[in-house]
Amino acid sequence: MILHLHLVRHGQTYFNRYNRLQGWSNSPLTESGLADADKAGAKLRDMDFAAAYCSDTTRARQTADRILDINESAGHPRPRLVEDMHFREQFYGYYEGLDMGMAWYAAGAPHGVKTYNQIVEKFGLAASRDFLKEADPFHDAESDDEYWTRVQGAFALIAANPDLRDGDDVLQISHGNTLLSLAHRFGGDDLDLSERPANGSVTVLEYDTSKPFAEAVKIVSYNQ
């Protein structure tokens, strides 16, 4: 069964505005963030969604509700919104809520680099997670393996939905680093991965539920 997943990055939050890490932390949408959600809703107003998923965070739920409101007002049946922790952003542990520059300096400095981009350029995206876990004095931040195990659980949850059929469109509210991570793992060389996807942007994936996760995802469009 092939599903068309429409992944929307949540609208801008106060932590986004303040340049702070907010993996599992709750930060509500700003006025601009509400507008981001409405903009995504306008893009998706003509879709018939067979299912809808989001993380159990305020920013994801607010974004999903506004998109589904617009979609329903355009005459489409409203799917039940499933909230689940498997759809959360990467967990930054001790560094949750910290200024991003300070956090990534703490992760990268022991390895001779000072920024997130420098970590990724020199060591790869997986290292950014492992370095942060290493720097976390409690080691609560997710490692690369822990992160992908949880994300794979989110895709498995979608695949297990008995009401979905081949070719269905599914709404999923996602997060910036998660979208970037999916693009790094499943995207081609033509994708611009120098920045996180914009708040309110839409990324479309094809998900083949019959294949192992490592082979199941294809990026159709990114950060639109």
Phi, psi and chi 1 to 4 in degrees:
 res  aa     phi    psi   chi1   chi2   chi3   chi4
   1 MET       -  127.8  177.5  172.8   66.7      -
   2 ILE  -106.2  125.6  -66.2  179.0      -      -
   3 LEU  -111.6  147.1  -58.4  173.6      -      -
   4 HIS  -102.4  106.6  -54.4  -72.0      -      -
   5 LEU   -95.0  125.4  -53.7 -174.6      -      -
   6 HIS  -105.3  100.6  -58.5  -98.3      -      -
   7 LEU   -95.3  120.2  -83.4   65.8      -      -
   8 VAL  -108.9  128.6  178.2      -      -      -
   9 ARG   -74.9  131.8 -173.8 -175.8  176.9 -164.7
  10 HIS   -52.9  160.4   61.0   78.3      -      -
  11 GLY   -66.6  165.8      -      -      -      -
  12 GLN   -57.8  137.3 -175.9 -159.5   58.9      -
  13 THR  -111.2  173.0   68.7      -      -      -
  14 TYR   -64.6  -36.3  -75.4   93.7      -      -
  15 PHE   -66.9  -35.1  -87.2   16.3      -      -
  16 ASN   -59.2  -46.7  -72.3  151.3      -      -
  17 ARG   -60.6  -38.2  178.6 -173.4  -72.3  177.6
  18 TYR   -89.2    3.5  -55.2  150.0      -      -
  19 ASN    61.8   45.9 -163.0   39.4      -      -
  20 ARG  -115.4  147.1  -65.0 -178.8  180.0  -85.9
  21 LEU   -67.3  136.7  -69.1  179.6      -      -
  22 GLN  -144.7   48.3   60.6  168.3  -13.3      -
  23 GLY   -52.2  -73.0      -      -      -      -
  24 TRP  -101.3    0.1  -71.0   12.7      -      -
  25 SER   -75.1  152.2  -59.9      -      -      -
  26 ASN   -98.4  126.1 -106.6  -35.7      -      -
  27 SER  -142.5  122.9  178.6      -      -      -
  28 PRO   -72.8  165.5   26.2  -34.1      -      -
  29 LEU   -71.5  143.2  -60.1 -173.7      -      -
  30 THR   -79.5  178.0   62.1      -      -      -
  31 GLU   -60.6  -40.1  -72.3  -61.1  -41.3      -
  32 SER   -63.5  -35.6  -67.7      -      -      -
  33 GLY   -66.0  -37.9      -      -      -      -
  34 LEU   -63.7  -38.4  -64.3  173.3      -      -
  35 ALA   -67.0  -36.3      -      -      -      -
  36 ASP   -59.4  -45.0  -68.3  -27.6      -      -
  37 ALA   -63.7  -41.5      -      -      -      -
  38 ASP   -65.9  -36.2  -69.8  -16.3      -      -
  39 LYS   -64.4  -42.9 -177.1  177.6  179.2 -179.9
  40 ALA   -64.0  -39.8      -      -      -      -
  41 GLY   -60.3  -38.7      -      -      -      -
  42 ALA   -65.0  -38.1      -      -      -      -
  43 LYS   -64.2  -33.4  -67.8  178.2 -175.8  177.0
  44 LEU  -106.2   12.1  -61.0  170.0      -      -
  45 ARG   -63.0  -25.1   66.5  179.7  -64.8  114.9
  46 ASP   -96.4    7.1  -64.9  -33.8      -      -
  47 MET   -86.2  143.1  -58.1  -62.0  -55.1      -
  48 ASP   -99.4  101.5  -83.2  -45.2      -      -
  49 PHE   -87.2  127.0  -69.8  118.6      -      -
  50 ALA   -83.6  -19.3      -      -      -      -
  51 ALA  -159.8  161.3      -      -      -      -
  52 ALA  -144.1  136.9      -      -      -      -
  53 TYR  -135.3  150.6  -62.4   87.1      -      -
  54 CYS  -156.8  165.2   71.8      -      -      -
  55 SER   -73.4  163.6   67.4      -      -      -
  56 ASP   -87.6   50.8   52.7  -10.2      -      -
  57 THR  -119.9  152.7   57.0      -      -      -
  58 THR   -57.9  -45.1  -59.4      -      -      -
  59 ARG   -63.5  -37.5   61.8 -170.8 -175.9  -84.6
  60 ALA   -72.0  -43.2      -      -      -      -
  61 ARG   -65.6  -42.9 -175.0  168.5   57.8 -107.3
  62 GLN   -60.2  -43.4  -75.8 -177.6  -55.5      -
  63 THR   -64.2  -45.5  -58.8      -      -      -
  64 ALA   -61.6  -44.3      -      -      -      -
  65 ASP   -61.1  -41.6  -75.2  -18.9      -      -
  66 ARG   -69.8  -38.2  -67.4 -179.4   82.2   92.7
  67 ILE   -65.1  -44.8  -68.8  171.8      -      -
  68 LEU   -69.3  -31.5  -67.7  173.7      -      -
  69 ASP   -60.7  -46.8  -75.9  -13.7      -      -
  70 ILE   -65.4  -43.1  -67.7  170.9      -      -
  71 ASN   -63.4  -42.6 -170.1 -103.0      -      -
  72 GLU   -67.1  -39.2 -174.6  177.0   28.2      -
  73 SER   -65.8  -21.2   69.7      -      -      -
  74 ALA   -84.7    2.6      -      -      -      -
  75 GLY   102.4   10.7      -      -      -      -
  76 HIS   -98.7  146.0  -58.0  -79.9      -      -
  77 PRO   -63.5  141.8   19.5  -29.9      -      -
  78 ARG   -92.5  117.4 -172.4 -175.9 -172.2  107.7
  79 PRO   -74.9  156.3   28.7  -34.9      -      -
  80 ARG   -68.6  132.9 -179.5  176.1   68.1   90.5
  81 LEU   -85.1  120.4  178.9   61.6      -      -
  82 VAL   -98.4  119.8  176.6      -      -      -
  83 GLU  -103.7  130.7  -58.5  176.4   33.2      -
  84 ASP  -152.5  145.0 -169.7   90.0      -      -
  85 MET   -66.7  -20.5   65.0   83.6   60.6      -
  86 HIS   -65.0  -19.1  -73.9   88.8      -      -
  87 PHE   -91.7    4.1  -64.5   95.9      -      -
  88 ARG   -66.5  163.0  -69.5  179.0 -171.3  173.4
  89 GLU   -68.4  167.2  177.3   62.6  -68.8      -
  90 GLN   -51.4  140.4  175.8 -178.3  -23.2      -
  91 PHE   -90.3  124.4 -176.7   45.8      -      -
  92 TYR   -99.1    5.4  -60.1  109.6      -      -
  93 GLY    56.2 -129.0      -      -      -      -
  94 TYR   -54.7  -25.9  177.0   78.6      -      -
  95 TYR   -92.3    4.3  -63.5  100.8      -      -
  96 GLU   -57.1  129.0  -70.4  -85.5  -31.3      -
  97 GLY    84.0   -3.8      -      -      -      -
  98 LEU   -84.2  152.9 -170.0   68.5      -      -
  99 ASP   -51.9  133.1  176.3   83.9      -      -
 100 MET   -61.4  -41.4  -69.3  178.2   66.6      -
 101 GLY   -61.2  -41.3      -      -      -      -
 102 MET   -66.9  -41.7  -65.2  173.1   63.3      -
 103 ALA   -64.7  -47.2      -      -      -      -
 104 TRP   -72.5  -25.9  -68.3  118.7      -      -
 105 TYR   -65.4  -42.9  179.6   84.5      -      -
 106 ALA   -61.6  -36.7      -      -      -      -
 107 ALA   -74.5  -40.6      -      -      -      -
 108 GLY   -89.1  -30.5      -      -      -      -
 109 ALA   -55.1  -42.1      -      -      -      -
 110 PRO   -61.7  -15.1  -23.7   35.5      -      -
 111 HIS  -109.9   11.1  -56.6  -85.4      -      -
 112 GLY    84.3   14.9      -      -      -      -
 113 VAL  -129.7  157.8  -71.7      -      -      -
 114 LYS  -119.6  -13.2  -61.8  179.5  179.2  180.0
 115 THR  -131.9  165.0   67.9      -      -      -
 116 TYR   -58.1  -48.3  175.0   82.8      -      -
 117 ASN   -61.0  -37.2  -74.3  -19.9      -      -
 118 GLN   -67.5  -38.2  -71.9  175.2    2.2      -
 119 ILE   -59.7  -49.0  -65.2  171.6      -      -
 120 VAL   -65.6  -42.4  173.7      -      -      -
 121 GLU   -63.6  -39.8  -72.2  170.0    7.0      -
 122 LYS   -89.5  -36.5 -173.0  171.5 -177.7  178.5
 123 PHE  -119.7  -14.6  -61.7  101.9      -      -
 124 GLY    99.5  161.0      -      -      -      -
 125 LEU   -65.5  -37.6 -174.9   60.8      -      -
 126 ALA   -58.0  -37.7      -      -      -      -
 127 ALA   -64.2  -30.4      -      -      -      -
 128 SER   -61.2  -37.7   70.1      -      -      -
 129 ARG   -73.4  -44.9  -76.7 -174.8  -93.5  -87.3
 130 ASP   -66.6  -37.5  -69.1  -22.0      -      -
 131 PHE   -66.0  -38.9  -72.7  179.0      -      -
 132 LEU   -68.2  -39.5 -162.0   69.2      -      -
 133 LYS   -63.1  -40.5 -173.9  177.7 -174.8   70.2
 134 GLU   -63.1  -39.5  175.5 -174.0  -63.9      -
 135 ALA   -77.3  -24.1      -      -      -      -
 136 ASP   -64.3  119.1 -177.4  -17.0      -      -
 137 PRO   -62.4  -21.1   18.7  -30.2      -      -
 138 PHE  -100.2   -9.3  -63.1   93.0      -      -
 139 HIS    56.6   34.9  -56.2  -61.7      -      -
 140 ASP   -86.2  -24.5  -73.8  -25.1      -      -
 141 ALA   -58.7  146.1      -      -      -      -
 142 GLU   -70.7  132.8  -76.0 -176.3  -46.5      -
 143 SER   -74.7  171.5   68.1      -      -      -
 144 ASP   -62.0  -42.9 -168.7   62.4      -      -
 145 ASP   -64.7  -43.2  -75.4  -16.1      -      -
 146 GLU   -63.3  -40.3  -70.3  167.4  -22.7      -
 147 TYR   -62.5  -51.2  170.8   78.4      -      -
 148 TRP   -70.2  -29.3  -78.9  113.8      -      -
 149 THR   -62.2  -42.5  -63.8      -      -      -
 150 ARG   -69.2  -44.0 -178.1  172.8   55.8   76.4
 151 VAL   -61.9  -40.9  169.4      -      -      -
 152 GLN   -59.9  -33.7 -174.2  170.9  -17.2      -
 153 GLY   -63.2  -33.3      -      -      -      -
 154 ALA   -65.9  -43.4      -      -      -      -
 155 PHE   -67.2  -36.4  -79.9   82.0      -      -
 156 ALA   -65.0  -35.2      -      -      -      -
 157 LEU   -63.4  -41.6 -173.5   65.0      -      -
 158 ILE   -65.1  -45.6  -64.7  172.7      -      -
 159 ALA   -62.4  -27.6      -      -      -      -
 160 ALA   -83.6   -3.1      -      -      -      -
 161 ASN   -69.2  112.8 -174.8  -24.2      -      -
 162 PRO   -71.2  -13.1   27.7  -34.8      -      -
 163 ASP   -89.2   -7.8  -63.1  -35.7      -      -
 164 LEU   -84.2  146.9  -69.6  176.6      -      -
 165 ARG  -127.3  160.1  -60.4  -69.0 -179.8  -94.3
 166 ASP   -54.8  129.6 -173.9   58.6      -      -
 167 GLY    91.1   -2.3      -      -      -      -
 168 ASP   -66.5  150.7  -83.9  -12.3      -      -
 169 ASP   -98.2  134.2  -69.9  -69.1      -      -
 170 VAL  -128.0  132.0  175.1      -      -      -
 171 LEU   -89.8  133.4  174.9   66.0      -      -
 172 GLN  -138.0  121.3 -178.7 -179.6  -26.6      -
 173 ILE   -86.7  123.3  -51.2  -55.5      -      -
 174 SER  -121.9 -166.8 -167.8      -      -      -
 175 HIS  -133.8  157.3  -60.4  -92.3      -      -
 176 GLY   -58.1  -51.4      -      -      -      -
 177 ASN   -71.7  -29.7 -155.2   52.4      -      -
 178 THR   -67.4  -43.4  -68.2      -      -      -
 179 LEU   -63.0  -42.1  -73.3  164.9      -      -
 180 LEU   -63.3  -40.2 -174.3   64.0      -      -
 181 SER   -64.9  -42.3  -62.8      -      -      -
 182 LEU   -62.7  -39.2  -71.5  167.2      -      -
 183 ALA   -66.4  -40.3      -      -      -      -
 184 HIS   -62.5  -40.1  -90.7  -86.7      -      -
 185 ARG   -79.4  -38.6 -177.2  163.7 -177.1  172.5
 186 PHE  -116.9   -4.6  -63.2  109.0      -      -
 187 GLY   -88.7  167.2      -      -      -      -
 188 GLY   -90.8  179.9      -      -      -      -
 189 ASP   -70.2  -12.8  -64.5  -25.3      -      -
 190 ASP   -83.3   -6.4   57.2  -31.1      -      -
 191 LEU   -81.2  138.5  -64.5 -176.9      -      -
 192 ASP   -86.5  106.3 -179.8    5.7      -      -
 193 LEU  -108.4   20.7  -56.5  179.3      -      -
 194 SER   -74.7  -20.2   59.7      -      -      -
 195 GLU  -136.1  157.5  -64.4 -177.0    3.0      -
 196 ARG   -67.1  152.6  -76.1  177.1  174.9   77.6
 197 PRO   -58.2  149.0  -25.0   35.0      -      -
 198 ALA   -70.0  151.1      -      -      -      -
 199 ASN   -59.8  131.3  -67.5  108.3      -      -
 200 GLY    84.1   -0.8      -      -      -      -
 201 SER   -75.0  160.2   64.2      -      -      -
 202 VAL  -119.9  128.5  180.0      -      -      -
 203 THR  -118.0  132.2  -67.4      -      -      -
 204 VAL  -109.6  128.5  179.7      -      -      -
 205 LEU  -118.8  147.2  -51.5  179.7      -      -
 206 GLU   -98.6  128.1  -76.2 -173.6   -0.7      -
 207 TYR  -120.6  113.6  173.6   38.8      -      -
 208 ASP   -94.2  104.6 -171.3  -20.6      -      -
 209 THR   -70.1  -11.0   63.0      -      -      -
 210 SER   -86.2   -8.7   67.6      -      -      -
 211 LYS  -106.2  158.1  -66.7 -177.4  178.0  179.7
 212 PRO   -59.5  149.5  -19.0   29.6      -      -
 213 PHE   -52.6  -40.1  178.6   68.1      -      -
 214 ALA   -61.3  -19.5      -      -      -      -
 215 GLU  -117.4    3.6  -53.9  168.3   11.9      -
 216 ALA   -92.5  -15.2      -      -      -      -
 217 VAL  -112.8  135.0  177.4      -      -      -
 218 LYS  -131.9  129.2  175.8 -175.9  176.5 -178.1
 219 ILE   -84.2  121.9  -65.5 -178.5      -      -
 220 VAL   -90.4  -46.7  177.1      -      -      -
 221 SER  -147.0  151.4   63.2      -      -      -
 222 TYR  -134.0  130.9  175.5   68.8      -      -
 223 ASN    57.0   47.9 -166.5   24.4      -      -
 224 GLN   -97.6      -  -60.1  -61.6  -51.2      -
